[in-house]
Amino acid sequence: MRAPADLPINRRRSGRGRVVLFVALVVGFLLLTSVRGVATFVTDRMWFDSTGFVETFDTIVWARVGLGLGFTLLFAVLLWVDLSVAHRLAPVFRPASPEDEFLARYQDLVERRSQVVRIGVALGFGVITGAGMAARWNEYLLWANGRPFGQTDATYGLDIGFYVFDLPFYVVLADWAFASLVIMTLVTLGAYYLNGGIRLQAPSQRITPQVKAHLSFLLAMLALVKGVQYLLERYLLVYSNRSGIQAAGYTAVHVDEPALRLLALIALTAAVLLLVNVRRRGWVLPVVVVVLWAVVQLAAGSILPAAVQKWVVDPSQSTREAEYVAENIDATRQSYDLVLDDQLQLTPFDYDGSDDVGETRAALEANPETVRNIRLLDPEQVRSSFQKLQRQNQSYTFTDIDVDRYPLRLDEDTSASTAMLIGTRDLDRNGIPNPTWENLHIAYTHGYGVALAAANAVVGDGDPDFVVSNVPTEYSDAFEGRLDQPYVYYGNIAPTADDYVIVGASRDEIGYIEAGTEQTVVPNRYEGDGGVPIGSSFNQALFALRFADWNLFVSSFVGPDSQLLMHRDVANRVQSLAPLDGLVWDTDPYPVLVNGRIQFIVDGYTITDRYPNAQSLADVPGANMSRVVPERSGLNTDFNYVRNSVKAVVDAYDGTVNYYIWDEDDPILATYGAAFPDLFRPRSQMHSELQAHVRFPEDLFKVQTSLLATYHISDPSAFLQKSGAWSVANDPGSAPPKKDASGSQTVVSDTPIEPYYVLMNLPGEDQPEFVLIRPFVPVSGGSESTQKLTAFAVARTDGEHYGEIVVYQMPSPFSLDGPTLVNSSINNNETISEQITLLGQGGSNVTFGNMVLVPVNNSLLWVRPMYVTSDQFAQLKQVIVAWGTEIVMKPTLREALEELFGATEVQTLERPDSGDPTGQPQTDGGSPTGAEGLDRVAELLDEATALKQQADEALAGGKGLGEYQRLIDESNAKVAEAQQLLEDTPGTAGTPGTTTTSASVPPT
């Protein structure tokens, strides 16, 4: 047995050791965090420098530093002076109290270092207040560079620029001054407590007269600043929100405005009385001032306005608020670019209700471009087809499918602008095989090429007709463009914390993988300048710290010529390079093929919520911004002014970004241009081929049409009563409706219908235009009459008409069905319902595309494609056309039109055979003609329907499951035979031209 002296001693860690360890850990964490923060700052500047926008970065940094440092020093000096005064006014001797022992120790500790303590405290609080001002760099730059609007508000007659640029910064300054004075007052109270000027437990005098004088001065300054805030609040009344409008209304003008003037006067009086109290050094005067002030604030600032609104305004709203509603209507139209007879036209649609077959057929023949470009492929529905047929490799994905227009060869002598669907093969990080660091960041670095298909034609079993397709790229003879640089390093790539790739490494990238059994890998070397050089060990260490990824520092693949590409999502890229509060971005960047390269166009909006007397869409009663625009849209925020002022263009290969001024009359963009002179380029510098692909953005059109539903009304009384108000029509949904227990169709969707791009001749115009369309119905009340088409808005996109909105209003004597009623008629059509049932068998799903409104002269057509989805991708199978009360469904648009209007000379791009671009079906001598085959398909489907009905009757009649199953099997066999016949019949699918292809091998 061991002696006690030999036993190990259990030495407890001393308290000092634990403290040292804890402090070391905290210091280490703070050091690492600060070092990483410095690395992020430095690499950010390196990235801005590599993109050519380092001046933007420096301007923002210096604005932040200047504001932060300036207001830090200003507050520190003021607080130091204040604390120095408190130190000089400290009492030499005060009667003893229980607090004295603690305070004596404190004074012994800091007395010799009091100056250092005051400076330290002043700087500490100064940094806090200065940091808050540094964050207001955007308001400062707008104030310093503000440009006039050239328009005045109706309430005070001031230029709009005062409210947008000046007033916000004045409010920031006043708020900073008030908060700073509050902090100074509290710190001063603490200083007096510590130096003996305040003794809470003293038996006699608890606060010295000197302290009362000092506090009276500080309170006087607070009252003075509060008076300034009251005066500024007068101008904020133009954002009042009463009576359902955002404007300076009756109560604001007649009650709030005088009350704020009175409160400002009281604040000034209080400041004077408190300054008088500096000499009197009592409590009575300050208490009287504060009580009087509080009473007036409560009565004039809260009780009286509420009473006037309830008992005076609300009972006579149409008369009391008429003047101010008119001002709100005018300001809102101006702020959303909806001024009548300027950017907005309200025009009656020339519909006479005759629905004459001959006239409509003649109208169709007179508008061949409109008919030829009726959109049959819905981007949302056929994205799965793009994914299935054109993905080519699991490391690619089609994130989005967009609608644009390109010239397409119709025959040897004729080319015409045609609506097209386009999508880029973006890199899919989740699809990269064996996702090692090397594969994620060095081997798989990019997507490849585009898939481009006509929006009005299909091939085979209803698949998109691709005129640009495959890897490597192949082209239809109908498409004249070529893609010289197909690699997509920048695109629709969801940004992540480690979203970077390294190019110029010591190993090759995987350029693309050739289709086929061999799966040959074609290597690639990046030849662009779109990244940040990381050839030096120092740069590698900086980025390793930034991304917390030491592979960047130790990898042998990173060499002297390596570049790091980051911010590769185009939407994130344009936002990161121009991080301005008043410049936000559209939710849908779209690719275009220009000069052999892929370029992305991103729409930018200048916005503010400071436009006087204009309505914020978010404050419209019952409004929900997520129902207006997608949540990820830059417009999903609070604003009451918007312009599509910027078009950003991003090169998919090297990431070059150009910001083009699109609205040269926008004062907000002009102000940002003055603050950042090198950020924006003139519109004239945009290449003409790029300008040919510019679109009016969907997000802006959604906002404008949501407001137009009410703000097309000019009469204030009618506006308040919503008399004649519209609502954006409901989206009928993409799925066939379900039936309730009674057999009635149930509602599928109550979301607003999405606007859609089409290429068409507007009524009265002789040239096709690329436009956005959205229909309106009366404000919903639940009845069928509220689903009648009352108007439809068209946003023009091309040339000098860009941005113009034409609203075609239906003539009042006639009643035309809106999309919900048309959809209901389609679903209640017995023939169509049976076809949906049959086509939905065998694990397939039937879905619908967009309900497309087609105005042709003085006639209206509704066209809706129907898809069958199996094996996870959709194929176009039928086209439904509604005209008046007539509804037909046929395999092709041409057949549907001929069923309604008889034989026409109108050509469509459907189902041409190889070598025949006219759209007319041909025969091959061995199979039934298109017409014969389709007739036989109809017969087979009718027989299948009859057999299914017999099966139901057999089961109901008690003939047993065996007979029921036999009849069902026969019915399914008829459907299968019909489907096979559709595949074998020539002329049932086609292209807009000969589909021989030529390979374009990309550069390596």
N, C-alpha and C positions, 0 to 999 in steps of 0.2 A: 504494500500500500504506500502511495506517495505521500510524502510529508506535505503539510499545508503550504510550506514555503515553496515547494516545487510546483504547486498547481499554477496554471496560467492565470494571469491577472485579467479580468474582464474590464478593459479600459473603455469607459463611455466617451463617446465623442463630445467634446466640449461644445457648449452653446456657441462660443465664438467661431469654432470650426464649421458648424452648420451654417452660421450666418455668412461666413466667407464663401462656402460652397454655393449657397443660394445666390449671393451677389455675383459670383463668377458665372453661374449659369445665366442669370438675367443679362449681365453685360455681354456674354457671348451671343445670346439670342438677339439682343439689340444690335450688336455689331454685325452679325450675319444679315439681319433684316436690312440694316442701313446700307451695307455693302451691296446687297442684291438690289435695293432701291436705286443706288447710284448706278449700278450696271444697267438697270432698266432704262434710266434716264439717258445714259450715254448711248446705248444701243438704239433707243428711239431716235436720237438725233442722227446717228449714223444711217438709220433707215430713211428718215426724211431727206438726208443729203443724197442718198442713192437714188431717190425718186425725183430729185430736182425741186423739192418743196421745203428746203431747209429754212428759207426766209419765213415761211409760215410758222414753223416751229419756233424760230428765234423771236418772232414778234409776240407770240403767245407767252413764251418764257419771260421775256423782258417786261411785258405788261404785268404778269403775275409778280415778278420780282420787284418791279417798281412800286406797285400797289402795296404789296406785303411789307416791303422795307419802309416805304414812306409812312404808312399808317402805324407800323410798329414803332418807329422812332417818334412820330407825333404823339401817340398815346403814352409812350415811355417818358417823354419829356414832361408832358402834362401831369402824369402821375407822380413823377419824381418831384416836380415843383410842389404838388399837393402834399406829398409826404414830408417834404422839407418844411413846409409851412406848419404841418402838424407837429413836427419835431420841435420847431422853435416855439410853438404855443403850448408845449407840454408844461404842466405845473411843476414848480420846484419842490413843493411839499404838499402832500394831501394827508388828511387824517387816516389813521390805520384802519384797515378792514380785513376780513378773512382772505381777501384776494391778494393781499400785499406780499405774502411769502412767495407765491408763484411768480408774481410780476417782478419782484426784486431779483430773483434768479435770472429771469429773462433779460432784465436790463443790465445786470452784471455781465451777461454773456455777450450781448450785442452792442453795448454802449460804445466800445472802442471801434467797432466795425459798423456803426450805424449807417455811414454813407454807403458802404459796400452793400449792405442789406437793402437800402432804399433803391439803389441802382439795380440790384438783382431782381427785386420784386417788380420794379417798373418794367424792366426788360421782359420778365416772365409773362406778365399780363399783356405787355405790348405784343409779344409774339402771338398770343392767343387772338387778340383783336385784329392784328395784321393778317394772320392766316385767313380769317374770315373775309377780309377785303381782297386778298389775293385771288380768292375764288370768284370774285365778281369782275374778272377781267373782260368778260364778254360785254357786260353793261358799260364798262368804261370805254372800250374801243368803239362801241356804237355811239356813245355820247361824244367822244372826241372827234369822230369822223362823220357824224350824222349829216344826211342830206335832206333837203326839204321835199315834202310830197307834192307841194304845189296845190294842195287842197286844205280847206279848213273844216273844223268840226262845227256842228250846228249849235252847240251849247255855249262855248266860250269864244268861238271865232278864231282859234289858234291853228297854226299849221299842224297837220297830222304828225309831222316829224317830232314835234314837242312831246307828244304822248308816247311815241314809239322809241325815241332815242334819248330825250332829255329827262323826262319825268321819272323813268325807272331808276336812273342813276342818282337823281336828286333824292328819291325815296331811300335808296341805299345809303347815301351820305347821312341823311337825317336819322335813319335807324341806327347807323353806326355811332353817331354822336350821342344819341339817347342811351344806347346800351353802354357806351364808354363812360358816360357820366354816372350811370347806375353803378358800374363796377368801381369807379373812382370813389363814389360816396360810400360804398360798402367797405372798400379797403381803408378809406380814411377813418371810418368808424372803428375798424379793427386796430388801426394805428393808435387812435386816441385811447382805446381800451388798454393797449399795452403800455402806453407811456403815462397813464394815470389821468388823462383828461376825462375819462368816463369811469365811474366806479358804481357798478350796479348794486353793491351791497354797502355802500357808504352810509353812515348814519345821518349825514346832513346833505350837503350839495353833491349830487351824483354826476352832474355834467357842468363843466366850467363854462363861464360866459364866452370864453374864446372859442370853445368847441361849438357853441350855439351860433356864433357869428360865422364860423367856417362852414358849418352845415347849411346855414341860411344861404350863403353864397352858392354852394353847390346845388341846392334845391332851386334857387333862382335860375341857374343855368339850365337845369332840367325843365323848368317851366317854359323858358324861352325856346328851347328846342322843341318841346311839345307844341308850342304855338305854331312853329314852322311846320310841324307835321300836320296840324289841323288845316293849315292853308294848302298844303299839298294834297290832303285828302279831298279837298273841294274838287280838284281835277279828276280824282278817281271816281267821282260820282257818275262819270260817263260809262262806267262798267257796272252800275247798279243793276240788279236783276229782280225787278218786280213786275207783276202783270204779265209774266211769261216772255218779256223782252229784256234784252241786255242793253240798257241805255239810261241816260239821265231822264227819268220820267217825271210825272207830276209831283210826286212826293219828294224826289231828290231835288228838283229845282225849287220848289216852294217851301220845303221844310228843312231838308238836310243841308242844303247850301247855306241858308241864313244861320242855321244852328252851328255849323262849323265856323262861320265868321264870328259868331258870338263866343264860341269856345276859344278861338284864337285870341280874341280881345281879352277874355278872362285870363288866359294863360299869360298874356303880356302884363296884365294888371298884377297877377300873382307874382310874376318875376320882379316887378318894381317893388311890391310890398315886402317881398323876401329880401331884396337888397336893402330896403329901409331897416329891416330887422337885423341886418349886420351891425348896425349901431345900437339898436334897442336891445338885442340879445335876449329876447323873451320867447315864450311858447305860444302866447295867445294869438298873435297875428298869423303865424304859420298855420295854426290849427283852423282858424276862421277861414283862411284862404282855401285850404284843402277841402274843408267841408262844403263850402259854397261851390267850389269847382266840381266836386263829386255830384252834388244835387243837380246842377245845370247839365252835367254830362248825362246823368240818368234821364232827366226829363226831356231835354232837347235832343239828345243823341239817340234815345231808344224809345221812350214811351210815346212822345208826340208823333214821330214818323209812323209808328205802327198804328196809332189811333187814326191819323189822317188817311193812311192807306185803306184801313178797314172801313171807316165810317164816311169818308168823303170820296175816295177814288173808286173803290170796288163797286159801289152801287151805281156809279155813272161812268164806268170804265171807257165805253166807246166815245164819250165826249171829252172826259178829262184827259185821257191818254192819246187822243187822236193825233195831236201835233207831234208827240214824241214817238209814237208808233211809225208815223211817216218818216221821221228822221232815222229810226232804226232800219226801216226798209231800204231807204236810200243808202245808208252807210253800209249795210250788209251786202247789197248788190255791188257796191263799189269795192268792198274789201275782198269779195270772192270772185271778182272779175265777171260779174253777171249784170252789167249795166245794159239796160234795154237799148236796142238799136245801135249798140257798139259791139260788144262781144256776144250778146244774146239777142236772138230774134224769136219772137212768138208769132207763128204764122198758121193759119188754118190749113188743114189737110183737105185737098179738093176731092172729097168723097161724096158721091151723090146717092149712094144707096142702091144703085141699079143692079150691081153685080151681073152685068151683061157678059156672057161667055165670049162673044165675038170681040167686044172692046178689050177685055182682059187679055185674050190671046194676042190681039194686035199690040197691046202694051208690052207683053212679054217679048214679042218679036222686035219691038222698037228699042228694047233695052237688053240686048244680048249679053253685054258684059255683066250686068246685074245677075242674070239667070246663070251664066257660066260660073260665076263666083259665089253662088249660094253655098254657104259653108256646111258641109256634111260631116266633117270630122271635128269632134269636140276634143280640145286638148286634154281635158281631164280624163275623158274616157279612153283615149288612144295612147296615153302615156304608157300603159301596160303593153300595148302593141309595139311601141318604140323599144321598150325594155326587152321584150321577148325576141323581137326580130333583128334589132340593131345593136344590142348591148355588146355582143361579140366576145366579151371577156368579163369574168366576174369582178375584176378590179375597176370596171367602168360602171357608170350608172347615168340614167337620164333624170336629173333632179327636177327639171321643169321643161314643159313644152310651151313654146310661145307662138303667137300668130304674127306674121309679117307679110310683105308682098315682094315678089321677085318677077322679073320678066321671064316668060316661059314660051317656047316656040310651039305654036299651034299647028303650023305646017311649014313647008319649005320657005315660004315667003312672009309669014306673019308671026310676030311675037307680041305678046300682050302681058300686062301686069296681072299677076295671078295671086290670090290669097294662098299662103303656104304655112305649114307648121314646121317649126325648127327647134331642135334641141341639141345641146352639146353632150358628148360623152365625157362626163366629169369623172375625176378620180374618186373612187369609192374606197376610203380607207378601211371600212369594215369588210370589204371583199378581197383585200390583199392576202394572198396565201402565205402562211407562215409569217405572221406579222412581227418579225424581229425588228430591232432598231435599224439595222441596215436596210431591210426591205421597206420599212415605213418612211425613212428619211433620205435614202440615197438611191435605191433601185426603182421603186415605184414613185415617180415624182409628178406625173401629169396624166391628164385625160387625152382623148384623141378625137379630133374631127367633129363633124356634125352629121345628123340625119335630117334631111329636108324632104318634105312630102307635100304634094298638092292638097289643099284643104277641101277639095271638092271632087276627089276621085279615089277609087279603091282598085285593088287588083285581087286576083285569086278568090278567096272566100270572104272578101271584105276587109283585106288588110290595106294599110296605107300604101300609096304609090310613091315610093321613094325616088326622087330624082338625084339626090346625093345620098350615098349610103356606103356602108361596109368599112372594113379596115384591112388593107389600105383603101383610100377613098376611091369610089367609082361614081360615074355620072351618067345620067340619062342624056340621050341626044337632045332632048327637049330643053335642057338646062345649059346655058351658055357660060356660066361662071365656073371658075376653078379655084381650088384651095391650095396655095403654095406652101403655107405653113400651118399644118393641121394640129400641132401639139397644143394642148390646153393646160398651161401651168396655172392660170388664174381663171376662175369660173365660179360656178355655184357650189362652193365648197364650204360646208358648215364650219365656222371657225371654232377651234378648240385651243386649249391651253398650250398644246405642243404642236400646233399646226405650222410646221416649217419643213422645208426640204432643202437638201444641199445639192447643188449642181457644180459641175467642174471638179468632181471628185476624181480620185485616181482610178476608179472603175467606171464602166459604162452604165448608163441608165437603161432600163427596159423601155425601148422606144415604143414598140407595140408587139403584139403576138399575132402572127398570121393565122387566119382561120384555116381549118382543115385538121386532118388527123395528125400531121407532123407537129403542129403548134410551135412553129419556128419563131424564135425570139429575134426580133430585129433591134439591134442596139441603137442608142442615140447619145449624142453629146450636145449639151446646151450651148448655144452660141450667142445668147442674148446678154444684156447688161441689166437684167431686172432684179438683181439681188444685192445684198450687202457683202463686200469682200471680207472673207474670214480666213485669209491665208496666213495671217500672223498669229502667233500663240496668244498675244494679248487680246485680239479680237475674239479668238476662240474661247478664251477664259471669260470674257464679258458675256458672250451669249450662253455659255454653259451656266453662268450664274443666273442670267435672266430666265432661262427655261428650267433651271434646276436639273440639268441633264449633263453629267460629266462625260458622256460619250462624245459630245461635241469637242471636248478638249483632248481626249485620249485616242479617238479613232484614227487609225492609219489611213483611212480613205480621204480625210480632209487634208487637202494640199494647198500649195501656194496660189493656185488659180481658182480655188473654191469660192462659191457665193452661197449665201443663205437667203432663201426666198420665204417671206412671211407675209401675213395679211393677204392671203391668196383668195379669199372670198371677195368677189368684186364689190358687193354692197358694203362689207366691212372695210374694204380698202379705201373706197371713196369717202366714207365717214371718218376713218382714222386720219386721212391726210387733210381733211377740212373739218376739224372738230368744233364747229360753230353752233351755238345754241339755236340760232335763227335759220339754220340750213339743215333740213332733214331730207330723207331719201325714200324713194318709192320702194315698194315691197317686191317688185318684179323686174330685175335687170334682164335684158334680153339680148341674145347674140345676133350679130349680122355678119354676112360675108362681104367684105369690102377689100378690093385690091389684093385678093389672094390670101387675106388674113381673116381671123376671127376677132371681131371687136364686140365688146359688150357696151350697150347704152344704158345708163342709169339716170332716171329722172330725179332732179333735185328741186326741192320746194323751199322758198323763203317764207317763213311764217312768223307771226307774232300774236300774242293775246292782248295787245295794247291798242288796237285800233278803236277809236272812240265811237260809242253808240252802235257798234256792229255786234251781231249775234255770234256767240260761240256755239258751234254745233253741239258741243258736249253739254251745254246748258239749255238746249231745247227740251221742253217737258216731254218725258218719255223716251228721250234719245239714248241710244247705247252705242258708243263709238265702235265697239267690237262688232256690231251689226253693220256699221257703215264701211269700215276698212279693216283689213286683217290686223291682228294684234302686233305683228312684227313690223307694220308699216310705220314710217316716221310721222305720218299724219294721225296716228292713233294717240293723240294727245290733245291738250286744250289750246285752241287757237281761234282767232276770229279774223285773220287775214292770211291769204295764201296766194302765191304766184308760182307757176312752173318756170322758174327763172334760170335754171341751170340744166344743161345736159352734160353729164360726165361720160367720157368714153374711155374704156379700159381695154388695152391690148391683151388678148388671152395668152400670148407667148411671153412677152417681156414685162407685162404689168404696167406699161406706160399709162399714165392717167392724164387726161386733159379735161379741164372744166371749161365748158363753153357758155358764154352769156347768151341765154335764149330770150329773156325779156329785158331789153335794154332800158325800159322805162320804170323798172322796179327800184324804188328808193332804197330798200333794204339791201339788195344786192349791190347797188352803187356805193352804199356805205361800207359794206364788207370789202368791196373792191378798193376803196380808198385806204382801208386799214391794211389790206393785203394786196399790194399792187401787182405782185407776180403770180397770184393764185388763178385768176380767171383770164380766159382768152376771148377775143371778140367772136361773135357768131360767124363773121365772114371767113374766119380761118378754118372752120369745119369743112372738110372735104365734101364736095357736092354729092358723092355717092353715099356718104354717111347721112347727109341731110335727106336723101331720098328714102331712108329707112326710119326716120324719126316718127314716133307715134305720140298721139295725145294720151297721157297716162291714165290708166284705169282708176287708180286711187283718187286722183283729183276729180275725175268725172263722177265717182261715187259720192264724194263730198258735195260737189256742186248740184247733182241731181237730188240729193237728200234735202238740200236747202230749197231748191227750186220747187219742190212739192208744195211749199207754203209761200215762198218769196216771189212767186210769179204774180201774186195778188198785190195790187197797188193801193186799193182802197183800205184805209186803216180800220174802218168798222168791219168790213168783210174779213180782213186779216185776223182781227181778234176773235171773230165768231167762226173762223175757219170755213167760211162760206166759199165754196168753189175750190177748197184745198184738195190736193192730190196726195197720193202715197205711191212710192215705188212699188210696182207690182211684185207679188210674191213669186218666188222661184217654185215652179211646179215639181221640182225634184227630179232625180235621175232614175229612181226605181219605180216600177209599176205600183200603184196604190194597193193597199190591203183592203179587205172588206170586213165590215163589222158583222155582228150576228144577224142583222136584218138583210145583209147582202149589199148594203150601200157602200159606196166608195168612201174611204176615210181620208182625211187630210194628210198629205205626206210631208209638206214643208211649209213653214210660215216665215222663212228668211227672205230678205229682199233678193230679187233676181239680179244676177251678176250682169254687168254690161258686157258686150261682146263685140269684137272687131269683125267687120265685114267690108268687102270691096264692092261698091255698088254706085249706081247713078242716083243721086238725090232727086226728088221730084222737081221737075223744071230744069235740071242740069243735063248737059249732053256729054259729060265726061265722067268716067267712074272715079270714085274717091274712096280712100281707105278711112273708114269712120268707126266710131263707137256708137252703139245704140242701147237705149234703156227705156222701157215702157212705163207709163203711169196709169193708175186706176184711181177712182175717187177715194177719199179718206175712208178707211175700212170701218164698216159698221156691222159686219157679219152677214149682210144680205147679198143676194146674187148681183144686185145692181151695183154694188161697190166693187165688183170684179170686172166691170166693163172697161174697155180701153178708152181712156179719156185723152191721152196724149202720148207722144214718144219723143225723147230728146236724142239728138244726133250731135256728136262732137266731131268736128271736121279736123283732119290731120294734115292734109297736103298743102304745100306751097303757102301762098299768101293768106289762105283761109285757116291756117293753123290756129287752133284755140277757139274758133267761133262755135257757138252752140246754137243750133236751130231746134226749137220746140214746135213740133207739128201737133196742133190741137184738133181733136175730132169734132166735126160739126154736130151741134147739139140735137138736131132732130133725129139723128141716127144712132143706133146702139150697136157697137161692135164688141165682140168678146175679147177680154184680156187673156193673158197666158194661162191663168188658173182655170178659166171657163173652157178655153180651147183644150187644155189638157184633160179636163173632166169629160168633154165630149169624146176625146180620143179613147179614154179608158172605158167609156160606156158604149163604145161602138162594138157591137157583137162580133163582127168579123175580126177586128183587131184584137179584141180580148181573147178570142179562140187562138189566134196566131201566137199571141204572147204565151198562152198556156202550153201550146205545142212546142214552141221554140225553147221554152224553159224546162223541158224534160231532159232526163239523162244527165243531171248534174250541172246543166248550163243555167246561166242567169241572164235575164233580159234587162237591159238598162237603156235609158234614153239620153240623147245628147241635148245640147242647148235648144230651147224653143226660140227659133230665129224668126224675127219679124222682117218681112221683105216688102217694102213699099215699092210698087211699080206704077208710075204715073198716079192715077186716082184709085188704084186697087191695092189691097193688102193681102198678102199671103203669110201664113204661118207654116214654117217647115221644121220638122223634127226628125232627126235620124234615130234609128233603133238599132241597138247592138246586141249581140249574143256573146256572152263571156264564158269561155271554157278554157281549161288549161291555163287559167290566170291571165288571159289577155282577151281584149274585146275585138270583135269583127263586126263591121257594118253589114246588116242583113236587109233592112227595110228602110224606106223613106216615107214619112207621113207628111202630107200636104193638106192644110185646111184653108178653105176659101169660102167666106160667108158661112153658110150652114153645111157646106159640103166637106167631107173628109174622106181622103183615099189613102191607102197604103200600098206601095208597090216596091219591088226590089230596087228600082232606080228612080231618081228624081225625074228623069225624062219621061218615064212611063207614067208616073203620077201626074205630071203636068198634062200629058196627052189624055189621060183618063178624065181629067177635069175639063180641058179646053179643046180636045181634039188634036189632030196632027198639027204641029207647028214647025217652023223653020229654025227654031232656037237650037243651038248646039250646046251640049254639056260635055264635060271632060270625063264622062262615065263610060266604062266598059268598052273602050276601043280595042280591036284586035291589033296584034303587032303589024306595024306598017300602015295602019289606018288611023290617023290622028283626028278624024272628023267626028268621032263619037258615034258613028253608025255601026251597028252590029253586022258581022259578016258570018258566012257559013263556011264550014270546012268540008262539006260533002259527005261526011261520015257520021255526023251527029245532028240532032235536031237543031234548027235555028234558034236564036235567042228567044224569039217570040213563041215558037212552038214549045221549046223546053219550059218556058215560064208558064205557059198554059197548062202543060202536063203537071208541073209542080203544084199549081193551084188545085187541079183535080185531085191529086194525091192527098193534099192537105184537107180538102173537103171530105174525101173518103175516110181519112183518119179521124176527123171530127165526128162523122156519123158513127163509126165503129165505137168511139169512146162513149157516145150517147147511148148506143145499144148496150154497151157493157154496164153503164150505170142503171139502165132499165132492167137488165137481167138480174143485177144484184138486188135491186129494189123488189123485183118480182119473185124472189126466192128461188132462182134457178141455180144458186150455188156459186162458190168461189171458182170452181173449175171453169164454168162457162164465162164468168167475168174475166178471168185471167186470159182465156183464149182470145177473147175480143180485144183486150188491152194489148196483147202481143201483136195481133194483126194491125192495130192502130199504130203501134210503135214501128212496125215494119214499114208501113206506108210513109211515116215521117222520115225514117232512115232512107227510103228510096227517093223521097223528095230532096233530101239533103244531098244525096249522091248525084242526083240529076242536076242540081244547081252547080255542083263542082264540075260536071262533065259538059255542061252546056256552054258553047263558045259565046263570047259577047256578054258574059255576065260579070266580068271584071275587067278593068283596063287601066290604062295610063294616059297621061296627057301628051304622049309622044312615044316614039320608038324607044325601047328600054335597053338597047345595047349599051354597054358600059365600057369605059376605058379607065385603066388604073392610073392613079397618080401617086407615084412612090414619093413619100415625103423625104425631106433632107435628113441626113444622118450625120 
